[in-house]
Amino acid sequence: MSMISLKHEYSDQLTNNMKSQIDLRNNISLKEYNTFKISARAAWFARVGNPGQAKFLAKEILPQYDRFLILGGGSNTLFAKSFDGLVVHMAMKGKEVLHEDATGCRLRVAAGEDWPEFVDYCVSKGWGGVENLALIPGQVGASPVQNIGAYGREVKDVIEEVHAIDLKTGEEVSFKNEECHFAYRDSLFKSEKNDRYLITFVDFKLHKEDEFHLDYGSIRDEIRKSKEAVSYQSIAEAVKRIRRSKLPDVGELGSVGSFFKNPVINEDDFELLREQHPDVPFFKVLDGYKIPAGWLIDQCGWKGYREKDYGVYPHQALVLVNYGNATGKEIYALSEKIREDVHSRFGIHLHREVTFVE
Ligand SMILES: Cc1cc2nc3c(=O)[nH]c(=O)nc-3n(C[C@H](O)[C@H](O)[C@H](O)COP(=O)(O)OP(=O)(O)OC[C@H]3O[C@@H](n4cnc5c(N)ncnc54)[C@H](O)[C@@H]3O)c2cc1C
């Protein structure tokens, strides 16, 4: 008998003994658990509903598996094939106001809460700080992982502390904002310690005093068009309208939004690029010049490309899509071709934003 089947036999006993404590199932379809709508399956699937279960999982269950993967809403995950290990799905719910005064509030939010609903909740209460991040799919617990960002704001701007279970020890751990090593679409939880910590709660610091961020993209114009007064609510609604006009609705078309990060290049490379392409769009950032990856991909002629059921979204070249029955491998292979093309034309390496699971 192989190692793996021995382990699964042991897990069968665990499943029976501990069903009351944790929901552990086998051979589960992941199609509804990833926004690319890839038809992959999980050999094992555990739903974590509270911190006690998370600790129990870390101490008693994970050691029995060769491989595991943390999954939130699956809106930044691409499955190449079925996953032969244990998928740990975050299902913790709840929000708690830790402190509130005239200027703002501090909130503790469970990792399994839906991010877009959380944003709606905050703006309905008149709490500012997350309105520019409206309609980003996924869970609250995943928001620090890649430091989600949009329209000039990043979640690091409002995170005070991240609470997690250390999956190696089963102990509770907390990270202050500066300990999370937040960077552009990156954090300690993504690049340095991927799959080490199961995030259970995130503490946010939000404000009530008017502090609006309208300068990025067309938010200001969109609010002007709607003739609404500027408020956290009207900013969130403007962001939603803009996003709906540019990005595919995940209910209709499989995608993970931006597939690649926008590359940052140094001054010399930027000057060279601008000599050859005077119309290149860019944003000056601390460590160089950020070039929109969508523009680079578009220049290579990929926008609107389609083969079988996979392709590049016709309205935004940064978004790869599944028109129905694409496989994760097909989408990954397309992303490789695009990377090679952009590199051979511009000498710029594109890095994937998505978590690729083989
Ligand atoms: C249409 C569309 C638009 C998008 N627009 C944006 C955008 O504007 N800006 C942006 O930043 N992103 C965007 N995204 C990407 C995605 O919404 C975010 O990355 C989101 O935070 C992913 O959340 P999730 O719960 O679906 O994560 P998942 O895909 O489930 O997981 C993503 C990663 O986080 C890890 N993870 C998830 N939950 C936990 C947890 N509790 N503890 C530890 N690790 C965890 C996973 O292991 C995985 O590595 C978009 C996606 C789509 C489909």
The ligand as an SDF file (V2000), in Angstrom:
LIG
                    3D

 53 58  0  0  0  0  0  0  0  0999 V2000
  -13.1860   40.1720  -12.0390 C   0  0  0  0  0  0  0  0  0  0  0  0
  -12.0580   40.2530  -11.0460 C   0  0  0  0  0  0  0  0  0  0  0  0
  -11.5200   41.4890  -10.7360 C   0  0  0  0  0  0  0  0  0  0  0  0
  -10.4600   41.5920   -9.8210 C   0  0  0  0  0  0  0  0  0  0  0  0
   -9.9720   42.8320   -9.5290 N   0  0  0  0  0  0  0  0  0  0  0  0
   -8.9540   42.9580   -8.6320 C   0  0  0  0  0  0  0  0  0  0  0  0
   -8.4610   44.2640   -8.2880 C   0  0  0  0  0  0  0  0  0  0  0  0
   -8.9270   45.2830   -8.7680 O   0  0  0  0  0  0  0  0  0  0  0  0
   -7.4340   44.3230   -7.4050 N   0  0  0  0  0  0  0  0  0  0  0  0
   -6.8960   43.2220   -6.8160 C   0  0  0  0  0  0  0  0  0  0  0  0
   -5.9790   43.3660   -6.0100 O   0  0  0  0  0  0  0  0  0  0  0  0
   -7.3640   41.9770   -7.1170 N   0  0  0  0  0  0  0  0  0  0  0  0
   -8.3710   41.8170   -8.0000 C   0  0  0  0  0  0  0  0  0  0  0  0
   -8.8440   40.5770   -8.3240 N   0  0  0  0  0  0  0  0  0  0  0  0
   -8.2140   39.3880   -7.7180 C   0  0  0  0  0  0  0  0  0  0  0  0
   -8.9590   38.8610   -6.4580 C   0  0  0  0  0  0  0  0  0  0  0  0
  -10.2360   39.4150   -6.3700 O   0  0  0  0  0  0  0  0  0  0  0  0
   -8.1980   39.1780   -5.1720 C   0  0  0  0  0  0  0  0  0  0  0  0
   -6.8830   38.6910   -5.2240 O   0  0  0  0  0  0  0  0  0  0  0  0
   -8.8960   38.5950   -3.9260 C   0  0  0  0  0  0  0  0  0  0  0  0
   -8.3160   39.1010   -2.7490 O   0  0  0  0  0  0  0  0  0  0  0  0
   -8.8480   37.0710   -3.9200 C   0  0  0  0  0  0  0  0  0  0  0  0
   -9.6930   36.6360   -2.8680 O   0  0  0  0  0  0  0  0  0  0  0  0
  -10.1610   35.1240   -2.7920 P   0  0  0  0  0  0  0  0  0  0  0  0
  -10.8220   34.9370   -1.4630 O   0  0  0  0  0  0  0  0  0  0  0  0
  -10.9730   34.7700   -3.9620 O   0  0  0  0  0  0  0  0  0  0  0  0
   -8.7480   34.3970   -2.8200 O   0  0  0  0  0  0  0  0  0  0  0  0
   -8.3390   32.9580   -3.3690 P   0  0  0  0  0  0  0  0  0  0  0  0
   -8.2430   32.9490   -4.8620 O   0  0  0  0  0  0  0  0  0  0  0  0
   -9.1800   31.9070   -2.7450 O   0  0  0  0  0  0  0  0  0  0  0  0
   -6.8660   32.8580   -2.7700 O   0  0  0  0  0  0  0  0  0  0  0  0
   -5.8620   33.7230   -3.2450 C   0  0  0  0  0  0  0  0  0  0  0  0
   -4.5780   33.4480   -2.4360 C   0  0  0  0  0  0  0  0  0  0  0  0
   -4.7820   33.8020   -1.0810 O   0  0  0  0  0  0  0  0  0  0  0  0
   -4.6020   32.6800   -0.2250 C   0  0  0  0  0  0  0  0  0  0  0  0
   -5.6440   32.7810    0.8170 N   0  0  0  0  0  0  0  0  0  0  0  0
   -6.9790   32.9410    0.6330 C   0  0  0  0  0  0  0  0  0  0  0  0
   -7.6050   33.0230    1.8200 N   0  0  0  0  0  0  0  0  0  0  0  0
   -6.6390   32.9020    2.7830 C   0  0  0  0  0  0  0  0  0  0  0  0
   -6.6570   32.8870    4.2180 C   0  0  0  0  0  0  0  0  0  0  0  0
   -7.7810   33.0130    4.9220 N   0  0  0  0  0  0  0  0  0  0  0  0
   -5.4630   32.7330    4.8560 N   0  0  0  0  0  0  0  0  0  0  0  0
   -4.2990   32.6060    4.1790 C   0  0  0  0  0  0  0  0  0  0  0  0
   -4.2190   32.5980    2.8270 N   0  0  0  0  0  0  0  0  0  0  0  0
   -5.3860   32.7500    2.1280 C   0  0  0  0  0  0  0  0  0  0  0  0
   -4.7640   31.4570   -1.1200 C   0  0  0  0  0  0  0  0  0  0  0  0
   -4.0600   30.3420   -0.6140 O   0  0  0  0  0  0  0  0  0  0  0  0
   -4.1950   31.9640   -2.4250 C   0  0  0  0  0  0  0  0  0  0  0  0
   -2.7840   31.8810   -2.4240 O   0  0  0  0  0  0  0  0  0  0  0  0
   -9.9270   40.4260   -9.2140 C   0  0  0  0  0  0  0  0  0  0  0  0
  -10.4800   39.1860   -9.5190 C   0  0  0  0  0  0  0  0  0  0  0  0
  -11.5510   39.0920  -10.4180 C   0  0  0  0  0  0  0  0  0  0  0  0
  -12.1500   37.7410  -10.7100 C   0  0  0  0  0  0  0  0  0  0  0  0
  1  2  1  0
  2  3  1  0
  2 52  2  0
  3  4  2  0
  4  5  1  0
  4 50  1  0
  5  6  2  0
  6  7  1  0
  6 13  1  0
  7  8  2  0
  7  9  1  0
  9 10  1  0
 10 11  2  0
 10 12  1  0
 12 13  2  0
 13 14  1  0
 14 15  1  0
 14 50  1  0
 15 16  1  0
 16 17  1  0
 16 18  1  0
 18 19  1  0
 18 20  1  0
 20 21  1  0
 20 22  1  0
 22 23  1  0
 23 24  1  0
 24 25  2  0
 24 26  1  0
 24 27  1  0
 27 28  1  0
 28 29  2  0
 28 30  1  0
 28 31  1  0
 31 32  1  0
 32 33  1  0
 33 34  1  0
 33 48  1  0
 34 35  1  0
 35 36  1  0
 35 46  1  0
 36 37  1  0
 36 45  1  0
 37 38  2  0
 38 39  1  0
 39 40  1  0
 39 45  2  0
 40 41  1  0
 40 42  2  0
 42 43  1  0
 43 44  2  0
 44 45  1  0
 46 47  1  0
 46 48  1  0
 48 49  1  0
 50 51  2  0
 51 52  1  0
 52 53  1  0
M  END
$$$$
